[in-house]
Amino acid sequence: MTPMKLSLRQKEWIIYGLMGLTVILAILNVAVQNAGTEYLAVGGVVVAILLNFLWRRCPSCGEWLGQGRGEYCCRCGEKIDYNEK
């Protein structure tokens, strides 16, 4: 079985969804005062940051794309297709 390939746009949506879930967990932690939700929220932030550095890379040269969403890679100048798998 081959692993599922994700486009850069799909990877971004996963990261944004994880960050949204983390915000919900942080709000829930304030309301409930439960240490378990606090750890889940911190863990979600750590995972989202790691995925950002691992997944948001130029398909051509592998350079991290940074936080911005430009059309071209700042290192090699290639046009970035966010829908390419």
FENSUL-V404072 format. One record per backbone hydrogen bond with DSSP energy under -1.0 kcal/mol. CO is the residue of the C=O (numbers start at 1). NH is the residue of the N-H. E is the energy in kcal/mol with one decimal. If there is no record, write none. Layout:
BEGIN
co = {CO,CO}
nh = {NH,NH}
e = {E,E}
END
This chain:
BEGIN
co = {7,8,9,10,11,12,13,14,15,16,17,18,19,20,21,22,23,24,25,26,27,28,29,34,35,36,37,38,39,40,41,42,43,44,45,46,47,48,49,50,51,52,55,56,58,63,71,73,78,82}
nh = {11,12,13,14,15,16,17,18,19,20,21,22,23,24,25,26,27,28,29,30,31,32,33,38,39,40,41,42,43,44,45,46,47,48,49,50,51,52,53,54,55,56,57,65,62,58,80,77,73,9}
e = {-2.2,-2.3,-2.2,-2.0,-2.2,-3.0,-2.5,-2.3,-2.2,-2.4,-2.4,-2.0,-2.0,-2.1,-2.4,-2.2,-2.3,-2.5,-2.2,-1.7,-2.0,-2.9,-2.6,-1.2,-2.1,-1.9,-2.3,-2.3,-2.5,-2.4,-1.9,-2.2,-2.5,-2.4,-2.4,-2.3,-2.8,-2.1,-2.0,-2.2,-3.2,-1.6,-2.2,-2.8,-1.5,-2.6,-3.4,-1.1,-2.4,-2.9}
END
